[in-house]
Amino acid sequence: MKNWGIWKQENEYKKLFYSGIINGIGNRFTQVALLALIYQITHSAFAIGLLFLIRLLPFLLMAPLGGALADRMSKKYILISVEVFRIPIILLLTLVNEPHQLWIIYVSSFGLALGEAIYAPTRKATIPALVRKDHLLHVNAIEQIIMGLVLIIGSTTGGVISYLFGMDTAFILNAITFVISALFLSSLNPPAHPNVSKSLVSSSPKVSYKIFFKSPVLLVFLFICFTMPIANGIDNVLISIYALDVFQMGDLGVGLIYGCLGLGFVLSSFFSDRMSGKLVPITVIFIAIEGIGHLFLSVSPTFFLALCSVVFITLAGGMSNISFDTLVMKTIPHNRQGTFFGLTEMITNVTLGIFIAVGGLLLEVFEPRVLGGIVGLLYIGFTIIYAIMFKQINFLKEKRNLHHLLIKKTEIKSRKAKSR
């Protein structure tokens, strides 16, 4: 498999890879245990909903700042600092035993989400800084394996650990994963980029935002980052409902569905070897195929066929993620990727959080299968819009214009600053 051949060559990325798996599995331990803890001490669905709202706010406030910091400071030390920052915050959760201590959960959850809002765009911007440009597609495919393994191992093991050893054990293990992740990150030696202008690196993020919203290709990227979470948010709610209500499979069904979600992401990495350089059509086609998968899921007569549909959905979703992330990384200059990923993390997470809530409300109106069909059509409808938008863009020309605009705007701002 070519992806693993590339992985063996990218020694620095290996450290980020191990860090990501360990960090992600630990976070899943906490996610599973935290929901169980809140329900155990409150028996309130509102308390759980409030948790998701609190976790949403840091992405709105801090993701753009975190991305901008990644362009101006050492990505390595930002990642390590965030991991260390989260260790005492996660251990606070071990103090919670009574309903009146619910505020500790919310404060801790806010702090953890704050760290993730800085960590996520920084980590994503670190990938193209570590690997060769012609290896990006394969490395992004390996990133889907991380997502899949985290879903499969983290979600299932987290539930088992919480059940057998208690929720405090899950939180302590998550703290240990942060320590191990930080140790892997401490050995990173990211290569310098000597061709990057110092003035460009030190310029205000406002310069980048102005350029981003003037660039046709980046506007398409931002539009995709805004619209895809609309469908994703609704189908996030639906996935559990299929297991619990449609097929009456209980918690076992939920676990199996999440395992199949992870399996699809892992499989997408293997199929990515067959991708050509046509990243735009691959992105668009596989989003449409993901929509078709949701249509199949909405009419699946048995739980086994539903599980097959879930694997198919995330296989297609993983393929579109790989091609889209590679397209973005190859289009945006290295020294502005942190700022862009910070902006997209904010847009994606806020939109996703809102439409998870909307999905819950829509289930009060529509039957799950009907809503699943609507979601499938929504994916396909978005695909048509994306295809039309991409058709209007000359990528080589826009990439060149974007680079020149960033340099020009930064130099103007730098001259103004010196004249003062």
FIKOLMI-802440 format. One record per residue: x, y, z of N, C-alpha, C in turn. Coordinates in steps of 0.1 Angstrom, whole numbers, plus 5000, padded with zeros to 4 digits. Layout:
XYZXYZXYZ/...
//
This chain:
500849885000500050005000500950125000/500750214990501550334988501550425000/500350445006500250535018501250505029/501450375032502350335042503750345038/504050335025505350355020505750505022/504750595020504950735022505150765037/504350695045504350715059505750685065/506350575060507650535064508750645061/508550715050509450815045509350945053/508150975058507951095065508151085080/509451085085509751055099509151155108/509151285104508551385113507051375114/506451345103504951325104504551205113/505451105113505150985122504851025136/505651125141505451175155504151245157/503751315146502451385147501251285146/501551175138500551065136500350995150/501350955156501250885169500550975180/501051105180500451195189498951215187/498551215174497151235170496251115175/496750995172495950875176495850875192/496950895199496850885213495950995219/496151115214495351225219493851205216/493551155203492151135199491451025207/492150915210491550805218491250855232/492250925238492050985251490851075252/490651165242489551255241488251185240/488251065233486950985232486650925245/487650885253487350825266486650935275/487051055274486451165282485051195277/484951195263483551225258482551125262/482851005262481950895266481650905281/482650925289482550925303481851055308/482051165301481451285305479951285303/479451235292478051225290477451135300/478051025303477550935313477551005327/478551075330478651145343477551245345/477351325335476251435336474951365337/474651265329473351205331473151135344/474251075350474251005362473851105374/474451225374474251315385473051405383/472551425371471451515369470151455363/470351345355469251285347468551385339/469251475333468751595326469251595312/468351595302468851605288469251755286/468651845293469051985292470452005296/470851945307472251955311473251905301/472851805294473751745283473751845271/472651905268472552005257473352125260/473352165273474152285277475652255276/476052135278477452095277477852115262/477052075253477452085239477552235235/476652315240476652465238477952525243/478352485255479552535262480752495254/480752375249481952335241482052405227/480952455223480852525210481452665210/481252735222481752875223483252895220/484152815226485552835223485952835209/485252755201485652755186485252885180/484152945184483653075179484653185183/485153175195486053275201487553265198/487953135198489453115198490053045186/489252975178489752905166490452995157/489853115153490653205144491953255151/491853285164493153325170494153215171/493753095174494652985174495352965160/494552975150495052955136496053065133/495753195137496653305134497953285142/497853235155499053215163499953105156/499353005149500152905142500952955131/500553075125501253135114502353225119/502353265132503253365138504253305148/503853185153504753125164505052985160/505852915168506252775166505052685168/504652615157503552525158503852415168/505052365168505452265178505152305192/505552425196505352465210503952505213/503152545203501752565205501052435209/501352335201500752205203501152145217/502352155220502852105233502152175245/502152315243501552395254500052365256/499352335245497952305246497752165254/498652065250498551935257498751955272/499752025275500152045290499052125297/498452225290497352305296496152215299/495952115291494652035293494851925304/496051905308496251795318495551825331/495751945338495051975350493551995348/493152045336491752065334490951935333/491551835327490851705326490751645340/491851665348491851605362490851665371/490351785368489351855376488051765376/487851695365486551615364486551505375/487651465380487651355390487151405403/486951535405486351595417484851595418/484251565406482751575405482051445410/481251465420480451355426478951395428/478651525429477351565433476751665423/475451675422474851765412475251915414/475551955426475952095428477352125423/478052015419479452035413479352035398/478152045393478052045378478852155371/479052265378479752385373481252345370/481752245377483152195374483152135361/482152055358482151995344482052095333/481252195335481152295325482452385323/483052415335484252495334485352405327/485452285332486452195326486252175311/484952155307484652125293484952255285/484752365290485052495283486552495281/487352465291488752475290489352375280/488752245280489152145271488852185256/487652245254487252295241488152405237/488552495246489352605243490752555238/491252455245492552395240492352335226/491252265224491052205211490852305200/490252415203490052525193491452585188/492452575197493752625193494552505186/494352385192495152265188494752225174/493452225170492952165158493552235145/493352375144493952435133495452435132/496052435144497552435144498052305139/497452195144497852055139497652045124/496552095119496252085105497352165097/497652275102498652365095500052305096/500252215106501552155108501852045097/500851985092500951875083501751915070/501252025063502052065051503352125054/503652165066504952215070505952095073/505351975075506251865078506551775066/505551755057505651655046505851725033/506451645024506651685010505251715003/505251814994504051854988503351734980/504251654974503651544966503251424974/503451434988503051334997501751375004/501251495002500051545010498851455008/498551414996497351334994497451205002/498551135003498751015010498751035025/499351145029499251175044497851215048/497151285040495751315044494851185044/495251095036494550965036494850895049/496150905054496450845067495750915078/495451045077494751115087493351055089/492751005078491450935079491550805087/492650745087492850625095492850665110/493550785113493450825127492050855131/491250915123489850945126489050815128/489350715119488650585121489050515133/490350505136490750435148490350495161/490250625161489750705172488350665175/487550665164486150625165485950485170/486650395164486550245167487050215181/488350255184488950225197488450315208/488450445205488150535216486750525221/485750525212484350515216484050385224/484450275218484050145224484850115237/486150145236486950125248486650215260/486250345256485850445266484650395274/483650345266482550295273482850175283/483650085278484049965286484750015299/485750105297486550155308485650215319/484750305314483850375323482950275331/482550175324481650075330482349995340/483549945337484249855345485049915357/485650035354486550095363486150235368/485050285363484550415367485050525358/484250635359484550745349485850815353/486150815366487450885369488650825362/488550695360489650615353489750675339/488650695333488650745319489350885318/489050965328489651105328491151095331/491551005340492950995343493750945331/493150845324493750795312493950895302/492850985300492951095291494151185294/494251215307495451305311496751245308/496851105309498051035306498351045290/497251035283497351045268497951185264/497551285271498051425268499551425271/499951365282501451355285502151285274/501651175270502351095259502351165246/501251235243501151305231502151425231/502351495242503251605243504751555242/504951435246506351375245506651345230/505751295223505951275208506151405201/505351505205505451635199506751705202/507251685214508551745218509751705209/509551585203510651545194510551585180/509451665177509251715163510451815159/510851805147511851895142511351955128/510352045128509752085116510752165108/510852145094511852215086511452355085/512452435083512252585081511852605066/511152715064510852745050511452885047/512752875041513552995039512953095029/512053045021511453145011510353225016/509953205028508853275034509353415039/508653515034508953655038508653675053/509653735060509453765074508253865076/508153955067507054055068505653985066/505653875058504453805056504053725068/505053665074504753595087504253685098/504853795099504553885110503353975108/502753965096501654055093500354025101/499454115102498254095109497353995102/496553915110495653815104494553895095/494254015099493354095091493654105076/494954115074495454115060495053985053/495253875059494853745053493353735051/492553775061491053765060490553845048/491153965046490754045035490953975022/492153915021492453835009491653715007/491353645018490553525017489253545011/488653655016487253685011487153754997/488353784992488453834978488853724968/489253614973489753504964488653414961/488253404948487153314944487353164949/488553114948488752974951488652954966/489153054974488953034989487553054993/486753144986485353154989484653024987/485052954977484352814975484752724986/486052724990486452645002485652675014/485452805017484752855029483252815028/482752825016481352785014481152635017/482052555012481952415015482052385030/482952455037483152445051481952485059/481152575053479952625060478752525057/478652475044477452405040477452255044/478652195043478752055046478352015061/478752105070478252075084476752075086/476052145077474552145078474052005077/474451935066474051795064474751705075/475951725078476651645088476051655102/475651775105475051795118473751715120/472951725110471651645110471951495110/472851455102473051305101473751255114/474451345121475051305134474051255144/472951335144471751295153471051165148/470951155135470251045129470850915131/472250915131472950785132472550705145/472450775156472050705168470550665168/469750755162468350725162468050605153/468750585143468550455135468750335143/469850335152470150225160469050205171/468750315178467850315190466350295186/465850375177464450375174464050295162/464750315151464350245138464550095139/465750055144466049915144465949845158/465749935168465549885182466649795187/467949845184469149765188469849815200/469249925206469849965219471250015218/471950015230473350065231474249985222/474049855221474849775212474749825198/473649855193473449915180474250035178/474150125188474850255187476350225186/476850135194478350105193478750045180/477849955175478149895162478149995150/477250095151477150195141478450285141/478850325154480050405155481250325150/481250195153482450115148482450115133/481250105127481250105112481550245106/481250355113481750485109483250485109/483850435119485350435119485950345109/485250235106485750135096485750205082/484750285079484650355066485750445064/486050525075487250615074488550545071/488750435078489950355077490050305062/488950245057488950195043489250305033/488750425036488950535026490450555023/491250535033492650555032493250455022/492750335022493250225013492850254998/491650304997491150334983491750464977/492350544986492950674982494150654973/494750534973495850504965495550514950/494250494947493750494933493450634928/493550734937493250874933494250924923/493751004913494651074904494751214909/495351294901495551434905494351524904/493251464899491951544897491251554910/491751644919491151654932489851714933/489551814924488251884924487151784921/487151714909486051614906485951504917/487151464922487051354933486251414945/486551534949485851594960484351594958/483951644946482551664943481851534941/482451444934481851314931481551234944/482551234953482351154965481451214976/481251344975480251414983478851364978/478751354965477451304959477251164963/478251084963478150934966477850924981/478351014989477951015004476451035005/475951124997474451154997473751024993/474150954983473550834978473550734989/474650724997474750635008473650665019/473350795021472250825030470950785025/470750795012469450745006469350595008/470450525006470350375009470050355024/470750425032470450405047469050435051/468450525045467050565048466050465044/466350375035465450265031465950125034/467050115042467649985046466549905054/466249785049465249705056465749625068/467049605069467649535080468749615086/469149585099470149655106471549625099/471749505094472949465088473149555075/472149575067472249655055472449805059/471949845071472149975076473549995079/474149895086475649905089476449915077/476149835066476849845054476749975047/475550035049475350175043476250275051/476350255064477150355072478650345068/479150215066480550205061480650275047/479650255039479750315025479750465026/478950525035478850665037480150725042/480850665052482050725057483250695048/483150585040484150555030484150665019/482950705015482850815005483250945012/482750965024483151095031484551105034/485250995037486650995039487451035026/486950975015487651005002487451154998/486251215001486051354998486951435008/487051395020487851475030489351475026/489851355021491251345017491551445005/490651434995490951524983490751664986/489751704994489451844998490551905006/491051835016492151885025493351895017/493651805008494851815000494751934990/493551954985493352064976493652204983/493152214995493252335003494752355006/495452245011496852255015497752295003/497352254991498152284979497852414974/496752474978496352604972496852724981/496752714994497052825003498552815007/499252935007500652935011500852885025/501952815028502252765041502052865052/502552985050502553085061501153145063/500153095056498753145059497753035061/498252915062497352795064496852795078/497552835088497052835101495852925103/496053045097494953145098493653095091/493853035079492752975071492052865079/492852765084492352655091491652695104/492152805111491452855122490052915119/489952985107488753035103487752915099/488252815092487352705089486952625101/487852605111487452535123486352605130/486352735130485352815136484052795129/484052805116482852795107482252655108/483152555107482652415107482052375120/482752405131482252355144481052435149/480952565146479752635150478552595142/478752575129477652535120477252395124/478152305127477852165130477052165143/477552235153476752245166475352295165/475152395157473852445155472952345148/473452275138472652185130472452045137/473252015147472951905155471751935163/471652055168470452095176469252095166/469452155154468352155144467852015141/468851925139468451785136467551725147/467851755160466951705170465551765169/465451895166464151955164463451895152/464151875141463551815129462951675131/463551605140463051465143461751475151/461451585156460051605162459051615151/459451655139458551675128458551565118/459751515114459851405104460251275110/459751165104460251035108461751025104/462450935112463950925109464250895095/463550795089463850755075463550865065/462550945068462151055059463251165060/463651195072464751295074466051245068/466351115069467551055063467551075048/466351055042466251075027466551225024/465951315032466151455030467651495031/468351435041469851455042470551415030/470251295025470851245013470651335001/469451384999469251484988469951614991/470151655003470851775007472351765002/472951645005474351625000474351634985/473451574978473451574963473251714958/472351794965472051934961473252024963/473952004974475252074976476252044965/476351914962477251874951477051954938/475851964934475552044922476052184923/475852244935476252384937477852394936/478452294943479952294943480552284929/479852194921480352164908480252294899/479152364901478952494893480052594898/480252604911481252704916482652674911/483052544912484352504908484552524893/483452504885483552514871484052654867/483752754875484052894872485552934875/486252844881487552874887488752814879/489752904876490952854870491952844882/492252724887492952704899494452754898/495052734887496452774886496552924887/495652994880495653144880495253194894/494253134900493853184913494853154924/495553044923496653014933497753124931/498153154919499153254917498753394922/497453424919496953554923496953564938/496553454945496453454959497753484965/498853414961500153434966500653574964/500453634952500853774949500153874957/498853854959498053944967498453944982/498753824987499253825001500553895003/501453874994502753944995502554094993/501754134983501554274980500954354992/499854294997499154355009500054365021/500854265023501654255035502754365034/503354375022504454475020503854615022/502654645017502054775018501854805033/501354705041501154725055502454745062/503454675058504754685064505354825062/505254875050505755005047505055115055/503755095056502955195064503455195079/503655075084504155065098505555125100/506455115090507755175091507655325090/506755375082506655525080506155595093/505555515102505055575114506255585124/
//
